[in-house]
Amino acid sequence: MKEFNLQTGKIGEEIAKKYLEKQGYNILAQNFKTKYAEIDLVAQKDKELVIVEVRTKRGDLFGTPEESLDKRKLRKLWLNARGYVNQARWPGPYRVDAVCIILKTDNSVDRLNHYPSII
């Protein structure tokens, strides 16, 4: 089951990456490890750094991707973002976004929502 979830996550990250690129984001890093956890995508839009959390599910029978962004997860994302910004010595503004995806059984997108500035 864990392998299946990892595969679903990787598919979602690629979909999110392509979506963000089409929206004018420059992807700087993917699966960047900090001392807290892993950042799915690091992007830049204009002069702003964007840390992106990608949440992917197959259907919403067991809850939506949005529902998995609980208080504990949001705190971890904030620590991760600050860790990246400090390590990279990013001088400008930054934010944390979420891209939530629900896949159909054939791995095509059923729904994709982009939420800027979730924290």
All heavy atoms as an XYZ file, in Angstrom:
977
protein
N       0.820     -1.196      0.000
C       0.000      0.000      0.000
C       0.868      1.266      0.000
O       0.559      2.224     -0.683
C      -0.932     -0.030      1.228
C      -1.905      1.105      1.260
S      -3.113      0.919     -0.050
C      -4.362      2.003      0.498
N       1.961      1.236      0.773
C       2.850      2.401      0.817
C       3.443      2.670     -0.561
O       3.548      3.822     -0.982
C       3.951      2.186      1.852
C       4.786      3.416      2.079
C       5.776      3.245      3.188
C       6.537      4.537      3.360
N       7.483      4.503      4.445
N       3.838      1.616     -1.261
C       4.401      1.751     -2.613
C       3.378      2.410     -3.547
O       3.709      3.276     -4.346
C       4.797      0.374     -3.144
C       5.270      0.379     -4.573
C       6.770      0.262     -4.672
O       7.438      0.050     -3.654
O       7.259      0.383     -5.790
N       2.109      1.996     -3.421
C       1.024      2.540     -4.229
C       0.866      4.037     -3.943
O       0.724      4.840     -4.853
C      -0.277      1.786     -3.921
C      -1.460      2.254     -4.719
C      -1.579      1.940     -6.062
C      -2.454      3.015     -4.123
C      -2.668      2.356     -6.811
C      -3.548      3.446     -4.854
C      -3.654      3.114     -6.189
N       0.926      4.413     -2.655
C       0.805      5.825     -2.276
C       1.985      6.645     -2.774
O       1.818      7.788     -3.196
C       0.676      5.964     -0.753
C      -0.672      5.480     -0.252
O      -1.624      5.399     -1.005
N      -0.731      5.156      1.015
N       3.193      6.072     -2.727
C       4.372      6.764     -3.248
C       4.234      7.007     -4.743
O       4.551      8.084     -5.243
C       5.645      5.966     -2.962
C       6.176      6.028     -1.534
C       7.330      5.050     -1.358
C       6.621      7.435     -1.189
N       3.753      5.991     -5.451
C       3.560      6.118     -6.897
C       2.517      7.204     -7.193
O       2.713      8.033     -8.073
C       3.113      4.776     -7.485
C       2.888      4.816     -8.976
C       2.293      3.532     -9.520
O       1.903      2.647     -8.775
N       2.224      3.441    -10.829
N       1.435      7.209     -6.444
C       0.398      8.225     -6.611
C       0.979      9.612     -6.362
O       0.722     10.553     -7.117
C      -0.776      7.962     -5.640
O      -1.325      6.672     -5.932
C      -1.859      9.013     -5.774
N       1.793      9.742     -5.323
C       2.428     11.015     -5.003
C       3.340     11.501     -6.111
O       3.343     12.692     -6.458
N       4.121     10.595     -6.685
C       5.042     10.969     -7.770
C       4.267     11.424     -9.011
O       4.650     12.393     -9.670
C       5.964      9.797     -8.137
C       6.945      9.438     -7.045
C       7.904     10.560     -6.771
C       8.804     10.245     -5.605
N       9.416     11.430     -5.020
N       3.190     10.723     -9.315
C       2.353     11.114    -10.455
C       1.791     12.513    -10.215
O       1.828     13.379    -11.090
C       1.223     10.083    -10.686
C       1.813      8.762    -11.173
C       0.183     10.614    -11.674
C       0.845      7.594    -11.134
N       1.301     12.753     -9.007
C       0.751     14.061     -8.655
C       1.780     15.166     -8.752
O       1.482     16.264     -9.245
N       3.000     14.890     -8.300
C       4.063     15.903     -8.367
C       4.367     16.288     -9.809
O       4.568     17.469    -10.114
C       5.330     15.405     -7.683
C       5.254     15.446     -6.183
C       6.481     14.857     -5.508
O       7.512     14.654     -6.193
O       6.410     14.601     -4.300
N       4.414     15.308    -10.690
C       4.673     15.610    -12.105
C       3.538     16.423    -12.717
O       3.782     17.355    -13.490
C       4.913     14.315    -12.898
C       6.255     13.675    -12.618
C       7.443     14.609    -12.855
O       7.488     15.286    -13.899
O       8.328     14.661    -11.979
N       2.308     16.083    -12.370
C       1.151     16.832    -12.869
C       1.210     18.271    -12.347
O       1.012     19.232    -13.099
C      -0.168     16.142    -12.455
C      -0.316     14.825    -13.227
C      -1.370     17.056    -12.689
C      -1.409     13.919    -12.711
N       1.501     18.427    -11.058
C       1.582     19.767    -10.456
C       2.704     20.577    -11.085
O       2.535     21.772    -11.362
C       1.786     19.643     -8.950
N       3.837     19.930    -11.312
C       4.987     20.606    -11.921
C       4.618     21.156    -13.307
O       4.853     22.330    -13.603
C       6.150     19.622    -12.030
C       7.410     20.195    -12.596
C       8.497     19.125    -12.614
C       9.738     19.577    -13.311
N      10.750     18.521    -13.403
N       3.994     20.332    -14.129
C       3.591     20.774    -15.474
C       2.551     21.888    -15.401
O       2.601     22.858    -16.162
C       3.055     19.586    -16.274
C       4.155     18.622    -16.681
C       3.596     17.407    -17.390
C       4.720     16.422    -17.674
N       4.262     15.078    -17.881
N       1.618     21.742    -14.484
C       0.581     22.775    -14.301
C       1.215     24.114    -13.932
O       0.901     25.151    -14.530
C      -0.415     22.328    -13.222
C      -1.275     23.455    -12.716
C      -2.402     23.872    -13.424
C      -0.943     24.136    -11.543
C      -3.174     24.923    -12.966
C      -1.710     25.197    -11.093
C      -2.821     25.588    -11.803
O      -3.576     26.638    -11.363
N       2.108     24.093    -12.937
C       2.738     25.337    -12.488
C       3.591     25.966    -13.588
O       3.580     27.192    -13.765
C       3.581     25.083    -11.235
C       2.777     24.756     -9.973
C       3.694     24.257     -8.873
C       1.964     25.957     -9.517
N       4.318     25.145    -14.341
C       5.121     25.673    -15.454
C       4.230     26.375    -16.472
O       4.579     27.448    -16.974
C       5.931     24.554    -16.105
C       7.089     24.090    -15.247
C       7.812     22.861    -15.780
O       7.208     22.071    -16.538
O       8.983     22.690    -15.421
N       3.065     25.796    -16.758
C       2.127     26.423    -17.699
C       1.591     27.743    -17.161
O       1.192     28.616    -17.928
C       0.957     25.488    -18.001
C       1.305     24.379    -18.952
C       0.098     23.519    -19.266
C       0.487     22.360    -20.162
N      -0.604     21.404    -20.336
N       1.587     27.880    -15.825
C       1.114     29.114    -15.188
C       2.233     30.155    -15.049
O       2.040     31.200    -14.450
C       0.536     28.812    -13.793
C      -0.597     27.809    -13.779
C      -1.762     28.224    -14.656
O      -2.221     29.353    -14.577
N      -2.223     27.330    -15.504
N       3.426     29.837    -15.570
C       4.524     30.800    -15.546
C       5.493     30.657    -14.382
O       6.327     31.528    -14.161
N       5.387     29.565    -13.639
C       6.325     29.323    -12.531
C       7.588     28.668    -13.077
O       7.524     27.836    -13.978
C       5.707     28.379    -11.491
C       4.601     28.992    -10.678
C       3.328     29.172    -11.214
C       4.811     29.377     -9.361
C       2.303     29.723    -10.468
C       3.790     29.930     -8.602
C       2.542     30.097     -9.163
O       1.527     30.636     -8.425
N       8.715     29.042    -12.502
C       9.993     28.413    -12.826
C      10.294     27.420    -11.705
O      10.444     27.824    -10.553
C      11.085     29.486    -12.930
C      12.429     28.898    -13.257
O      12.535     27.857    -13.892
N      13.477     29.561    -12.802
N      10.372     26.135    -12.018
C      10.637     25.114    -11.005
C      12.134     25.105    -10.712
O      12.956     24.894    -11.607
C      10.168     23.718    -11.467
C       8.681     23.739    -11.866
C      10.448     22.674    -10.383
C       7.716     24.143    -10.790
N      12.483     25.338     -9.454
C      13.888     25.395     -9.040
C      14.375     24.067     -8.470
O      15.557     23.740     -8.581
C      14.087     26.495     -7.992
C      13.643     27.903     -8.384
C      13.803     28.855     -7.213
C      14.426     28.389     -9.590
N      13.489     23.326     -7.813
C      13.877     22.055     -7.198
C      12.647     21.177     -7.015
O      11.522     21.669     -6.909
C      14.542     22.293     -5.844
N      12.896     19.878     -6.990
C      11.837     18.900     -6.738
C      12.368     17.907     -5.708
O      13.517     17.479     -5.772
C      11.458     18.188     -8.039
C      10.254     17.294     -7.908
C       9.731     16.812     -9.262
O      10.221     17.199    -10.319
N       8.729     15.969     -9.220
N      11.533     17.559     -4.741
C      11.888     16.627     -3.660
C      13.143     17.094     -2.917
O      14.067     16.326     -2.695
C      12.064     15.209     -4.192
C      10.828     14.714     -4.915
O      10.888     14.354     -6.073
N       9.698     14.734     -4.251
N      13.136     18.350     -2.518
C      14.265     18.930     -1.805
C      14.169     18.559     -0.332
O      13.178     18.824      0.328
C      14.270     20.457     -1.973
C      15.464     21.119     -1.361
C      16.624     21.275     -2.095
C      15.441     21.561     -0.043
C      17.742     21.881     -1.532
C      16.549     22.163      0.518
C      17.705     22.321     -0.223
N      15.228     17.952      0.187
C      15.219     17.515      1.580
C      15.786     18.598      2.502
O      16.840     19.137      2.253
C      16.020     16.227      1.734
C      15.341     15.041      1.081
C      16.188     13.802      1.164
C      15.629     12.588      0.488
N      14.597     12.710     -0.467
N      15.034     18.893      3.564
C      15.514     19.771      4.631
C      15.661     18.907      5.876
O      15.335     17.720      5.854
C      14.522     20.917      4.930
O      13.364     20.378      5.567
C      14.136     21.671      3.669
N      16.081     19.504      6.964
C      16.221     18.712      8.194
C      14.859     18.353      8.779
O      14.764     17.491      9.637
C      17.086     19.440      9.211
C      16.495     20.681      9.810
C      17.465     21.275     10.821
C      16.878     22.497     11.498
N      17.776     23.042     12.490
N      13.805     18.989      8.311
C      12.464     18.718      8.820
C      11.726     17.657      8.011
O      11.038     16.829      8.565
C      11.628     20.004      8.850
C      12.241     21.072      9.700
C      12.897     22.154      9.124
C      12.204     20.984     11.085
C      13.479     23.132      9.913
C      12.792     21.956     11.879
C      13.430     23.019     11.288
O      14.012     23.982     12.061
N      11.852     17.708      6.719
C      11.120     16.788      5.831
C      11.550     17.053      4.392
O      12.632     17.572      4.159
C       9.618     16.982      5.993
N      10.683     16.748      3.467
C      10.969     16.950      2.051
C       9.985     17.959      1.475
O       8.795     17.903      1.774
C      10.835     15.615      1.319
C      11.231     15.671     -0.135
C      11.131     14.308     -0.795
O      10.028     13.998     -1.290
O      12.119     13.577     -0.803
N      10.506     18.874      0.669
C       9.661     19.839     -0.030
C       9.377     19.264     -1.412
O      10.301     18.913     -2.144
C      10.360     21.204     -0.156
C      10.608     21.805      1.233
C       9.526     22.156     -1.012
C      11.455     23.068      1.214
N       8.089     19.172     -1.759
C       7.723     18.584     -3.044
C       8.281     19.392     -4.205
O       8.981     18.863     -5.067
C       6.203     18.456     -3.168
C       5.621     17.464     -2.168
O       6.326     16.501     -1.797
O       4.465     17.660     -1.759
N       7.964     20.682     -4.249
C       8.439     21.544     -5.325
C       8.855     22.902     -4.761
O       8.199     23.434     -3.871
C       7.340     21.781     -6.369
C       6.834     20.563     -7.138
C       5.577     20.917     -7.925
C       7.905     20.026     -8.063
N       9.932     23.426     -5.295
C      10.349     24.801     -5.001
C      10.298     25.524     -6.341
O      10.887     25.077     -7.328
C      11.774     24.861     -4.416
C      12.175     26.307     -4.163
C      11.885     24.033     -3.145
N       9.560     26.623     -6.366
C       9.377     27.350     -7.623
C       9.587     28.843     -7.395
O       9.682     29.305     -6.257
C       7.967     27.103     -8.155
N       9.658     29.548     -8.517
C       9.734     31.003     -8.447
C       8.732     31.565     -9.434
O       8.613     31.098    -10.569
C      11.139     31.485     -8.792
C      11.302     32.984     -8.616
C      12.735     33.446     -8.865
O      13.652     32.655     -8.953
N      12.907     34.754     -8.979
N       7.991     32.552     -8.965
C       7.044     33.268     -9.835
C       7.345     34.742     -9.655
O       7.242     35.268     -8.545
C       5.607     32.938     -9.431
C       4.543     33.710    -10.169
C       4.198     33.070    -11.493
C       3.171     33.909    -12.218
N       2.073     33.233    -12.769
N       7.759     35.376    -10.725
C       8.225     36.763    -10.665
C       9.374     36.828     -9.658
O      10.323     36.103     -9.797
C       7.068     37.704    -10.328
C       5.936     37.609    -11.355
O       6.251     37.509    -12.563
O       4.766     37.611    -10.967
N       9.264     37.633     -8.623
C      10.368     37.756     -7.657
C      10.063     37.016     -6.350
O      10.737     37.233     -5.343
C      10.640     39.231     -7.358
C      11.158     39.978     -8.572
C      11.468     41.419     -8.236
C      11.784     42.245     -9.450
N      13.040     42.043    -10.053
N       9.048     36.151     -6.374
C       8.620     35.460     -5.159
C       8.978     33.974     -5.215
O       8.743     33.305     -6.211
C       7.113     35.625     -4.972
C       6.607     35.153     -3.646
C       5.170     35.583     -3.401
O       4.368     35.606     -4.351
O       4.849     35.895     -2.251
N       9.551     33.487     -4.124
C       9.842     32.067     -3.979
C       8.572     31.384     -3.503
O       7.871     31.899     -2.629
C      10.955     31.865     -2.951
C      11.434     30.425     -2.779
C      12.290     30.014     -3.980
C      12.230     30.291     -1.498
N       8.273     30.220     -4.091
C       7.056     29.504     -3.733
C       7.411     28.067     -3.361
O       7.941     27.314     -4.179
C       6.030     29.513     -4.892
C       4.728     28.848     -4.462
C       5.774     30.929     -5.389
N       7.133     27.714     -2.112
C       7.295     26.344     -1.635
C       5.951     25.672     -1.878
O       4.909     26.167     -1.429
C       7.634     26.322     -0.126
C       8.853     27.187      0.183
C       7.781     24.894      0.372
C      10.142     26.767     -0.441
N       5.949     24.545     -2.592
C       4.695     23.924     -3.000
C       4.556     22.534     -2.384
O       5.416     21.668     -2.572
C       4.595     23.809     -4.537
C       3.257     23.211     -4.946
C       4.803     25.167     -5.203
N       3.449     22.341     -1.675
C       3.078     21.030     -1.153
C       2.067     20.435     -2.119
O       1.047     21.064     -2.444
C       2.460     21.167      0.245
C       1.913     19.888      0.806
C       2.965     18.829      1.130
O       4.186     19.121      1.079
O       2.576     17.698      1.441
N       2.340     19.233     -2.597
C       1.438     18.554     -3.525
C       0.742     17.437     -2.765
O       1.392     16.584     -2.156
C       2.197     17.986     -4.742
C       1.225     17.302     -5.699
C       2.982     19.075     -5.466
N      -0.588     17.454     -2.783
C      -1.388     16.414     -2.129
C      -2.198     15.726     -3.215
O      -2.959     16.379     -3.932
C      -2.321     17.008     -1.077
C      -1.635     17.897     -0.053
C      -0.559     17.206      0.713
N      -1.104     16.321      1.712
C      -0.386     15.554      2.506
N       0.927     15.573      2.409
N      -0.940     14.774      3.378
N      -2.014     14.421     -3.348
C      -2.672     13.671     -4.420
C      -3.410     12.478     -3.844
O      -2.870     11.764     -2.995
C      -1.639     13.167     -5.447
O      -0.809     14.259     -5.854
C      -2.316     12.571     -6.663
N      -4.618     12.270     -4.318
C      -5.410     11.100     -3.920
C      -6.076     10.518     -5.154
O      -6.287     11.202     -6.139
C      -6.470     11.486     -2.891
C      -5.888     11.848     -1.545
C      -6.945     11.792     -0.493
C      -6.290     11.871      0.864
N      -7.035     11.171      1.869
N      -6.403      9.246     -5.038
C      -7.202      8.578     -6.071
C      -8.631      8.542     -5.560
O      -8.944      7.765     -4.678
C      -6.690      7.167     -6.317
C      -5.331      7.159     -6.972
C      -4.852      5.729     -7.208
N      -3.483      5.738     -7.659
C      -3.119      5.899     -8.925
N      -4.015      6.055     -9.855
N      -1.843      5.905     -9.262
N      -9.448      9.448     -6.085
C     -10.813      9.583     -5.589
C     -10.818     10.255     -4.228
O      -9.783     10.477     -3.618
N     -12.011     10.598     -3.748
C     -12.092     11.250     -2.449
C     -12.937     10.454     -1.458
O     -13.472     10.988     -0.494
C     -12.585     12.691     -2.578
C     -13.928     12.804     -3.267
O     -14.554     11.761     -3.545
O     -14.360     13.934     -3.517
N     -12.999      9.150     -1.677
C     -13.763      8.260     -0.812
C     -13.255      8.308      0.629
O     -14.032      8.259      1.577
C     -13.697      6.817     -1.349
C     -14.546      5.779     -0.638
C     -16.025      6.136     -0.755
C     -14.297      4.407     -1.247
N     -11.947      8.428      0.792
C     -11.346      8.465      2.126
C     -10.897      9.873      2.500
O      -9.923     10.058      3.210
C     -10.169      7.481      2.202
C     -10.595      6.063      1.964
C     -10.302      5.436      0.767
C     -11.289      5.361      2.929
C     -10.694      4.134      0.530
C     -11.698      4.058      2.710
C     -11.399      3.438      1.505
N     -11.592     10.883      2.014
C     -11.256     12.271      2.301
C     -10.570     12.931      1.129
O     -10.003     12.275      0.260
N     -10.626     14.238      1.124
C     -10.024     15.008      0.036
C      -8.558     15.290      0.343
O      -8.134     15.212      1.501
C     -10.765     16.348     -0.139
O     -10.539     17.147      1.029
C     -12.259     16.147     -0.372
N      -7.789     15.643     -0.676
C      -6.395     16.040     -0.422
C      -6.322     17.245      0.519
O      -5.439     17.327      1.360
C      -5.848     16.384     -1.803
C      -6.779     15.803     -2.785
C      -8.099     15.656     -2.106
N      -7.274     18.157      0.387
C      -7.294     19.347      1.228
C      -7.431     18.982      2.713
O      -6.820     19.606      3.574
C      -8.448     20.282      0.826
C      -8.252     20.973     -0.495
C      -8.686     20.163     -1.720
O      -9.011     18.961     -1.580
O      -8.693     20.731     -2.816
N      -8.232     17.963      2.990
C      -8.456     17.554      4.386
C      -7.197     16.985      5.038
O      -7.091     16.969      6.258
C      -9.594     16.529      4.467
C     -10.947     17.117      4.156
C     -12.041     16.079      4.000
O     -11.748     14.928      3.620
O     -13.206     16.437      4.248
N      -6.244     16.552      4.237
C      -5.006     16.009      4.801
C      -4.026     17.109      5.225
O      -3.001     16.826      5.827
C      -4.340     15.053      3.803
O      -3.866     15.760      2.685
N      -4.359     18.355      4.926
C      -3.512     19.476      5.339
C      -3.962     19.961      6.722
O      -4.533     21.035      6.877
C      -3.585     20.615      4.313
C      -2.909     20.330      2.982
C      -3.285     21.382      1.941
C      -1.405     20.256      3.150
N      -3.680     19.151      7.717
C      -4.081     19.484      9.083
C      -3.080     20.439      9.733
O      -2.064     20.804      9.136
C      -4.273     18.221      9.919
C      -3.007     17.368      9.998
O      -1.899     17.868      9.725
O      -3.129     16.178     10.343
N      -3.373     20.826     10.957
C      -2.541     21.805     11.675
C      -1.089     21.330     11.799
O      -0.154     22.109     11.630
C      -3.139     22.024     13.065
C      -2.850     23.357     13.663
C      -3.561     23.491     14.989
C      -4.496     24.669     14.929
N      -5.114     24.968     16.217
N      -0.894     20.060     12.084
C       0.453     19.502     12.234
C       1.218     19.575     10.912
O       2.381     19.970     10.860
C       0.353     18.059     12.729
C       1.683     17.417     13.049
C       1.502     15.974     13.526
N       1.020     15.097     12.477
C       1.778     14.590     11.505
N       3.051     14.883     11.437
N       1.260     13.792     10.593
N       0.550     19.219      9.820
C       1.177     19.261      8.497
C       1.521     20.702      8.095
O       2.596     20.960      7.550
C       0.256     18.620      7.448
C       0.847     18.565      6.062
C       2.071     17.689      6.015
C       2.635     17.613      4.615
N       3.882     16.857      4.555
N       0.627     21.629      8.381
C       0.884     23.028      8.046
C       2.083     23.567      8.822
O       2.898     24.313      8.276
C      -0.355     23.886      8.311
C      -1.542     23.637      7.376
C      -2.754     24.427      7.830
C      -1.198     23.961      5.932
N       2.203     23.180     10.093
C       3.355     23.610     10.888
C       4.653     23.065     10.292
O       5.647     23.777     10.183
C       3.203     23.157     12.337
C       4.433     23.474     13.169
C       4.146     23.508     14.650
N       5.336     23.580     15.451
C       6.162     24.610     15.527
N       5.926     25.690     14.813
N       7.231     24.584     16.299
N       4.635     21.796      9.875
C       5.806     21.172      9.261
C       6.168     21.893      7.953
O       7.340     22.120      7.665
C       5.513     19.698      8.997
C       6.707     18.850      8.738
C       6.257     17.427      8.517
C       7.257     16.460      9.054
N       6.853     15.082      8.859
N       5.158     22.242      7.176
C       5.394     22.971      5.920
C       6.044     24.329      6.188
O       6.956     24.742      5.478
C       4.082     23.178      5.161
C       3.502     21.957      4.470
C       2.091     22.245      3.985
C       4.385     21.513      3.330
N       5.573     25.016      7.226
C       6.139     26.326      7.564
C       7.602     26.185      7.969
O       8.453     26.952      7.526
C       5.314     26.972      8.669
C       5.870     28.279      9.112
C       6.400     28.580     10.326
C       5.984     29.478      8.339
N       6.833     29.879     10.357
C       6.587     30.458      9.149
C       5.628     29.818      7.035
C       6.843     31.748      8.698
C       5.897     31.104      6.597
C       6.491     32.048      7.420
N       7.908     25.189      8.812
C       9.291     24.957      9.225
C      10.168     24.605      8.028
O      11.296     25.082      7.906
C       9.353     23.838     10.276
C       8.768     24.180     11.640
C       8.693     22.930     12.506
C       9.568     25.276     12.323
N       9.640     23.775      7.147
C      10.347     23.393      5.926
C      10.660     24.618      5.067
O      11.769     24.770      4.566
C       9.472     22.443      5.113
C      10.066     21.087      4.965
O      11.170     20.825      5.415
N       9.338     20.203      4.335
N       9.659     25.460      4.883
C       9.834     26.663      4.055
C      10.901     27.571      4.659
O      11.801     28.032      3.953
C       8.502     27.409      3.931
N      10.817     27.808      5.952
C      11.813     28.653      6.609
C      13.205     28.036      6.518
O      14.187     28.739      6.308
C      11.421     28.893      8.062
C      10.255     29.856      8.153
C       9.917     30.302      9.535
N      11.088     30.576     10.330
C      11.104     30.552     11.656
N      10.010     30.278     12.320
N      12.204     30.818     12.328
N      13.280     26.706      6.659
C      14.560     26.018      6.528
C      15.165     26.213      5.150
O      16.357     26.493      5.010
N      14.343     26.085      4.112
C      14.832     26.264      2.740
C      15.287     27.700      2.516
O      16.365     27.949      1.969
C      13.762     25.886      1.715
C      14.273     26.035      0.298
C      14.909     24.976     -0.323
C      14.173     27.239     -0.389
C      15.420     25.108     -1.620
C      14.682     27.384     -1.669
C      15.299     26.316     -2.273
O      15.807     26.459     -3.535
N      14.467     28.650      2.938
C      14.771     30.067      2.740
C      16.085     30.430      3.424
O      16.926     31.132      2.847
C      13.602     30.943      3.257
C      14.005     32.394      3.390
C      12.406     30.804      2.323
N      16.277     29.939      4.636
C      17.526     30.216      5.359
C      18.721     29.550      4.688
O      19.768     30.167      4.514
C      17.415     29.759      6.820
C      16.474     30.634      7.616
O      16.220     31.779      7.268
N      15.922     30.081      8.680
N      18.566     28.297      4.305
C      19.663     27.557      3.668
C      20.044     28.181      2.332
O      21.220     28.300      2.000
C      19.252     26.095      3.484
C      20.353     25.221      2.954
C      19.910     23.766      2.867
O      19.018     23.324      3.566
N      20.547     23.022      1.995
N      19.040     28.583      1.555
C      19.288     29.163      0.230
C      19.635     30.654      0.315
O      19.973     31.261     -0.699
C      18.059     28.971     -0.659
N      19.506     31.207      1.509
C      19.729     32.648      1.723
C      18.864     33.480      0.768
O      19.333     34.431      0.133
C      21.205     32.998      1.574
C      22.060     32.407      2.667
C      23.483     32.942      2.605
N      24.183     32.726      3.849
C      24.898     31.632      4.129
N      24.967     30.656      3.256
N      25.524     31.515      5.292
N      17.597     33.065      0.671
C      16.659     33.750     -0.218
C      16.368     35.144      0.347
O      15.878     35.279      1.463
C      15.376     32.937     -0.349
C      14.377     33.589     -1.238
C      13.289     34.319     -0.848
C      14.377     33.613     -2.659
N      12.616     34.787     -1.941
C      13.258     34.368     -3.061
C      15.212     33.076     -3.628
C      12.953     34.588     -4.399
C      14.909     33.289     -4.962
C      13.791     34.044     -5.340
N      16.645     36.208     -0.424
C      16.505     37.568      0.103
C      15.104     38.167     -0.037
O      14.791     39.166      0.585
C      17.498     38.360     -0.752
C      17.467     37.647     -2.072
C      17.270     36.183     -1.740
N      14.273     37.566     -0.861
C      12.990     38.193     -1.181
C      11.805     37.537     -0.492
O      11.954     36.710      0.403
N      10.622     37.907     -0.959
C       9.403     37.350     -0.369
C       9.235     35.874     -0.745
O       9.739     35.420     -1.774
C       8.287     38.201     -0.962
C       8.847     38.706     -2.257
C      10.325     38.846     -2.044
N       8.521     35.158      0.110
C       8.219     33.748     -0.183
C       6.875     33.391      0.407
O       6.344     34.100      1.266
C       9.315     32.829      0.339
C       9.455     32.782      1.840
C       8.829     31.777      2.577
C      10.212     33.717      2.522
C       8.955     31.731      3.957
C      10.352     33.678      3.896
C       9.717     32.671      4.614
O       9.841     32.623      5.979
N       6.327     32.296     -0.094
C       5.038     31.818      0.405
C       4.983     30.307      0.267
O       5.827     29.697     -0.398
C       3.887     32.474     -0.338
C       3.768     32.051     -1.798
C       2.534     32.684     -2.463
N       2.179     31.966     -3.666
C       2.286     32.439     -4.898
N       2.740     33.660     -5.104
N       1.930     31.707     -5.937
N       3.965     29.718      0.884
C       3.742     28.276      0.788
C       2.390     28.071      0.112
O       1.371     28.598      0.562
C       3.751     27.602      2.180
C       3.475     26.113      2.054
C       5.076     27.851      2.888
N       2.395     27.319     -0.992
C       1.178     26.989     -1.731
C       0.888     25.499     -1.603
O       1.779     24.713     -1.263
C       1.345     27.272     -3.233
C       1.380     28.745     -3.582
O       1.431     29.585     -2.666
O       1.364     29.044     -4.793
N      -0.336     25.126     -1.923
C      -0.693     23.711     -2.024
C      -1.340     23.483     -3.386
O      -2.103     24.322     -3.875
C      -1.654     23.302     -0.917
N      -0.995     22.357     -3.995
C      -1.678     21.901     -5.197
C      -2.313     20.570     -4.823
O      -1.614     19.620     -4.459
C      -0.719     21.740     -6.403
C      -1.456     21.130     -7.589
C      -0.110     23.081     -6.785
N      -3.645     20.531     -4.847
C      -4.394     19.338     -4.451
C      -5.003     18.695     -5.692
O      -5.693     19.364     -6.470
C      -5.471     19.700     -3.445
S      -4.789     20.334     -1.894
N      -4.735     17.402     -5.845
C      -5.115     16.689     -7.063
C      -5.884     15.429     -6.700
O      -5.487     14.689     -5.790
C      -3.862     16.296     -7.880
C      -3.064     17.554     -8.256
C      -4.237     15.480     -9.109
C      -1.663     17.261     -8.776
N      -6.957     15.172     -7.432
C      -7.648     13.893     -7.354
C      -7.512     13.243     -8.723
O      -7.822     13.855     -9.752
C      -9.128     14.043     -6.964
C      -9.224     14.600     -5.541
C      -9.856     12.709     -7.068
C     -10.622     14.798     -5.021
N      -6.994     12.006     -8.705
C      -6.782     11.253     -9.942
C      -7.934     10.286    -10.199
O      -8.523      9.746     -9.265
C      -5.490     10.440     -9.852
C      -4.183     11.202     -9.714
C      -3.032     10.224     -9.521
C      -3.937     12.090    -10.922
N      -8.188     10.052    -11.469
C      -9.097      8.989    -11.875
C      -8.324      7.675    -11.851
O      -7.092      7.678    -11.701
C      -9.632      9.256    -13.287
C     -10.458     10.519    -13.393
C     -10.900     10.732    -14.830
C     -11.612     12.054    -14.992
N     -11.942     12.354    -16.396
N      -8.997      6.563    -12.062
C      -8.325      5.261    -12.022
C      -7.277      5.104    -13.112
O      -6.330      4.341    -12.969
C      -9.346      4.103    -12.131
O     -10.154      4.317    -13.294
C     -10.231      4.043    -10.901
N      -7.392      5.861    -14.209
C      -6.406      5.778    -15.295
C      -5.266      6.794    -15.126
O      -4.514      7.042    -16.063
C      -7.090      5.952    -16.652
C      -7.684      7.346    -16.852
O      -7.647      8.173    -15.906
O      -8.185      7.613    -17.953
N      -5.167      7.408    -13.942
C      -4.139      8.404    -13.606
C      -4.340      9.759    -14.272
O      -3.473     10.616    -14.180
C      -2.718      7.906    -13.887
C      -2.317      6.800    -12.953
O      -2.837      6.696    -11.852
N      -1.393      5.969    -13.391
N      -5.454      9.961    -14.952
C      -5.739     11.300    -15.483
C      -6.329     12.143    -14.355
O      -6.792     11.625    -13.338
C      -6.688     11.223    -16.685
O      -7.947     10.722    -16.285
N      -6.312     13.437    -14.538
C      -6.748     14.356    -13.488
C      -8.265     14.469    -13.470
O      -8.891     14.788    -14.472
C      -6.124     15.753    -13.707
C      -6.640     16.750    -12.677
C      -4.606     15.668    -13.645
N      -8.826     14.195    -12.314
C     -10.255     14.413    -12.092
C     -10.467     15.845    -11.620
O     -11.377     16.529    -12.052
C     -10.780     13.422    -11.055
C     -12.276     13.499    -10.871
O     -12.985     13.847    -11.837
O     -12.754     13.219     -9.749
N      -9.570     16.296    -10.707
C      -9.667     17.657    -10.173
C      -8.282     18.123     -9.750
O      -7.523     17.358     -9.171
C     -10.612     17.662     -8.979
C     -10.683     18.988     -8.252
C     -11.753     19.021     -7.180
N     -11.518     18.198     -6.020
C     -10.721     18.521     -5.001
N     -10.032     19.648     -5.028
N     -10.601     17.727     -3.960
N      -7.971     19.387    -10.045
C      -6.731     20.013     -9.596
C      -7.078     21.403     -9.092
O      -7.666     22.199     -9.822
C      -5.717     20.110    -10.740
C      -4.333     20.679    -10.380
C      -3.271     20.113    -11.299
C      -4.282     22.186    -10.386
N      -6.710     21.671     -7.830
C      -6.902     22.997     -7.249
C      -5.566     23.517     -6.741
O      -4.834     22.782     -6.071
C      -7.906     22.967     -6.093
C      -9.319     22.732     -6.562
O      -9.664     23.023     -7.699
N     -10.150     22.187     -5.699
N      -5.279     24.765     -7.050
C      -4.051     25.425     -6.597
C      -4.450     26.461     -5.553
O      -5.253     27.351     -5.830
C      -3.357     26.081     -7.797
C      -2.114     26.822     -7.424
N      -1.568     27.751     -8.263
C      -1.321     26.795     -6.338
C      -0.480     28.255     -7.700
N      -0.324     27.695     -6.525
N      -3.865     26.336     -4.373
C      -4.165     27.246     -3.261
C      -2.894     28.043     -2.913
O      -2.013     27.513     -2.249
C      -4.634     26.475     -2.036
C      -5.871     25.634     -2.287
C      -5.763     24.276     -2.565
C      -7.134     26.213     -2.231
C      -6.897     23.510     -2.779
C      -8.272     25.439     -2.450
C      -8.150     24.102     -2.730
O      -9.263     23.331     -2.944
N      -2.828     29.304     -3.342
C      -1.668     30.123     -2.977
C      -1.733     30.526     -1.503
O      -2.822     30.684     -0.938
C      -1.809     31.364     -3.868
C      -2.788     30.992     -4.921
C      -3.679     29.962     -4.322
N      -0.586     30.695     -0.897
C      -0.448     31.233      0.456
C      -1.341     30.526      1.477
O      -2.201     31.141      2.092
C      -0.751     32.730      0.466
O       0.117     33.414     -0.387
N      -1.116     29.227      1.662
C      -1.949     28.470      2.598
C      -1.565     28.698      4.057
O      -2.313     28.317      4.958
C      -1.945     26.960      2.285
C      -0.541     26.368      2.414
C      -2.557     26.689      0.923
C      -0.506     24.858      2.389
N      -0.406     29.298      4.293
C       0.020     29.545      5.679
C       0.157     31.039      5.884
O       0.725     31.727      5.088
C       1.368     28.849      5.971
C       1.221     27.366      5.754
C       1.825     29.160      7.391
C       2.515     26.592      5.888
